[in-house]
Each structure stands twice: as structure tokens, then as C-alpha cells.
Amino acid sequence: MKHWAITGGIAAGKSEICKVYNAMSIPVYNADLKAKFLIDKHDKIINGLVENFGDNIYQDGKLNKQKMIQLVFNNEDTKSIVDSIVHPVVLDDYLNWRNNFKNCRFTLLESALVFESGLIKHIDVVGLVTADISKRVQRLLQRDGITSNQALQRINSQVNYDKYLDIADFIIINNGTEMLIPQVLNAIKSFYNG
């Protein structure tokens, strides 16, 4: 069985693409959603974050997201510490999850950090979802109710995914100008052989 991943920047439309695959009975693991769940539930993550950032990083059994955002935003050292605590737990969870789908054509991992987190070592095929900056800003304004400047800050705080255009096995353009289903079907036709 093959293991695929969909990656791309914030508001590029990764989840939209994964819904198409899921509608075709392809199991999808959303690493971002799972990480948010595990951050509040997994002892290894909780203990690691409390040890590094103090007891007040959690309030009422939940991560104090505003405090974490303040700590991580524009601070690569802090971000690296958080990543070193969260990523291994999410990786283990993902590897255990995909073992449940041995009879499927392939599994699909949705993650913005496929290359950066080391997940790439466990993936056979990577699809990169792209969208113009203006489209991504528009999506963030609608989804998160933030200003254009805040949207641009979020986009610019991430890695520039253009550097992965030559590394990805396939590209899905999600600007609203190209149909998504034919792109998804083309990827399956090109990379699924069994």
C-alpha cells in the first residue's frame, strides 16, 4: 500500500482537496487537527510544554492558545522547541493510524509540514496545493475574520512553498479557476498503480 501526502501553505486549500479524496473512500489523516487534539490530551506533549513554558501554558486542561501564539510568533527557537515536542507524537499517531487501512488503495496525510517535520520519510507520493497570495488572503479573511495585514503576516511567517514545486510529485492549483476533481483524478491515474 502507498502513503500519500497533501501539503501547501495556509489557506491554499489542502482540506478542500482532501475532502475530494475522502469522498473517493481514501482515508485522510489531518495532521493539524490531530495535533490540536493531542496537544490537550497526550501526556508527553503536555509535560513537555509545561516543562518548557510553565504551568500557565495550559488553562482548564486546554492549551492557552493566545499565550502559545505570543511565544511562537516570530521566534524560531521557541517554535523549534514546540515542534520537537509535538511532531514526534503526531508522527507516531499517524503511523499507528495508517496501519488500520491495509486494504485501502492508499492513505492520505494532510499536513502543511510534510517536508519540515520529517514526515516525508514515511510518504511515497507528495502533492503540493498552490493558490495565489490574493486568493489565500481572501480565504483567511473569510475563514478567520482577520485583517488583510494579519493574513499576510500568517502567510509570510510560513516557509515559501515555491521551493517545493520541483520536489512534489504533483501540483494541484486551487485558485478557483481550474477544476479540482480532474486534477485529483489525474494524480491518482499518474501515481496509483494497484
C-alpha positions in Angstrom: 0.0 0.0 0.0 1.1 3.5 -0.8 1.1 6.5 1.5 0.4 9.9 0.0 0.6 13.4 1.4 -1.0 16.7 0.6 0.9 19.8 1.6 0.8 23.5 1.0 0.7 26.9 2.7 -2.0 28.2 4.9 -5.3 28.7 3.0 -4.0 27.1 -0.2 -6.9 24.7 0.1 -5.4 21.4 1.4 -8.5 20.5 3.3 -10.7 21.1 0.2 -8.5 18.7 -1.8 -8.5 16.1 0.9 -12.3 16.2 1.0 -12.3 15.2 -2.7 -10.0 12.2 -1.9 -12.1 11.3 1.1 -15.2 11.3 -1.0 -13.5 8.6 -3.1 -13.1 6.5 0.1 -9.4 7.4 0.5 -8.7 7.6 4.3 -7.3 11.1 5.3 -5.3 11.9 8.4 -5.4 15.6 9.1 -2.1 16.2 11.0 -3.1 19.8 12.0 -6.4 18.8 13.6 -4.8 15.7 15.2 -2.0 17.8 16.7 -4.6 20.2 18.2 -6.3 17.3 19.8 -3.1 15.6 21.0 -1.8 18.9 22.5 -4.6 18.8 25.0 -4.7 15.0 25.6 -1.3 13.5 25.2 0.8 13.4 28.4 4.2 13.6 26.6 3.2 16.8 24.9 1.5 18.3 27.9 4.5 17.5 30.1 7.0 18.8 27.5 5.2 22.1 27.0 4.7 22.7 30.8 8.4 21.9 31.4 9.5 24.4 28.8 6.9 27.1 29.2 5.4 26.8 32.7 2.1 25.6 34.1 0.2 28.6 32.8 0.6 27.3 29.2 -2.5 25.3 30.0 -5.7 26.7 31.4 -8.6 24.4 32.5 -6.9 21.4 30.8 -6.5 23.1 27.4 -3.6 24.8 25.8 -3.6 28.6 26.3 -3.5 29.3 22.5 -3.1 33.0 22.9 0.0 32.6 25.1 1.4 30.0 22.7 0.9 32.2 19.7 2.7 35.1 21.5 5.6 32.8 22.4 6.0 31.2 19.0 5.2 34.1 16.6 8.5 35.3 15.1 10.6 33.3 17.5 12.2 30.4 15.7 13.9 29.0 18.8 10.6 28.7 20.6 8.9 27.3 17.5 11.6 24.6 17.3 11.1 23.6 20.9 7.3 23.2 20.4 7.9 21.3 17.1 10.4 19.0 18.8 7.7 18.1 21.4 4.7 17.9 19.2 5.9 16.4 15.9 7.2 13.1 17.2 3.9 12.4 18.9 1.9 13.3 15.8 4.2 11.1 13.7 3.7 8.1 16.0 -0.1 8.7 15.9 -0.1 8.9 12.1 2.0 5.7 11.7 -0.4 3.8 14.1 -3.5 5.3 12.3 -2.4 4.2 8.8 -1.9 0.6 9.9 -5.7 0.4 10.2 -6.1 0.8 6.4 -4.0 -2.0 4.9 -6.8 -2.9 2.5 -7.2 0.6 1.0 -5.8 1.8 -2.2 -3.7 4.3 -0.4 -3.8 6.6 2.6 -3.5 10.4 2.5 -1.8 12.6 5.1 -2.8 16.3 5.1 -0.1 18.4 6.6 1.5 21.8 6.0 4.8 20.5 7.3 5.4 17.3 5.3 8.9 18.3 4.4 9.9 20.2 7.6 8.6 17.7 10.1 10.3 14.6 8.8 7.0 13.1 7.7 8.4 12.9 4.2 10.4 9.8 5.2 7.2 7.9 5.6 5.5 9.1 2.4 5.6 7.7 -1.2 3.8 10.4 -3.1 3.5 14.2 -2.3 1.0 16.6 -3.8 1.5 20.3 -3.4 -1.6 22.5 -3.3 -0.9 26.0 -4.5 -3.0 29.2 -4.7 -2.2 32.8 -5.4 -1.5 35.0 -2.4 -4.6 37.1 -3.1 -6.8 34.0 -3.0 -5.2 32.8 0.2 -5.7 36.2 1.8 -9.3 36.2 0.7 -9.8 32.7 2.2 -8.2 33.7 5.5 -10.4 36.8 5.8 -13.5 34.7 5.3 -12.4 31.8 7.4 -10.7 33.5 10.4 -12.2 37.0 10.3 -8.8 38.7 10.4 -7.4 41.8 8.6 -5.5 41.6 5.3 -2.3 42.6 7.1 -2.8 39.7 9.6 -3.5 37.3 6.8 -0.3 38.4 5.0 1.7 38.0 8.2 0.5 34.5 8.7 1.3 33.6 5.0 4.7 35.2 5.2 5.5 33.5 8.5 5.4 30.2 6.8 8.0 28.6 4.5 7.8 29.6 0.9 6.3 26.6 -0.7 7.6 27.6 -4.2 10.8 25.8 -3.3 8.8 22.5 -3.2 7.4 22.9 -6.7 10.2 20.8 -8.2 10.2 18.2 -5.3 6.5 17.5 -5.2 5.2 14.6 -7.3 2.2 16.5 -8.4 0.8 20.0 -8.1 -2.9 20.9 -7.6 -3.7 24.5 -8.5 -6.5 25.8 -6.2 -7.2 29.3 -7.3 -10.9 28.7 -8.2 -10.0 28.9 -11.9 -9.2 25.3 -12.5 -11.4 22.4 -11.7 -10.2 20.3 -8.8 -11.7 16.9 -9.5 -9.9 16.4 -12.8 -6.6 17.4 -11.1 -7.2 14.8 -8.3 -8.1 12.1 -10.8 -5.1 12.9 -12.9 -2.8 12.5 -9.8 -4.5 9.1 -9.0 -4.1 8.0 -12.6 -0.4 9.0 -12.6 0.7 7.6 -9.3 -1.6 4.8 -8.3 -0.9 1.5 -9.9 -2.7 -1.1 -8.0 
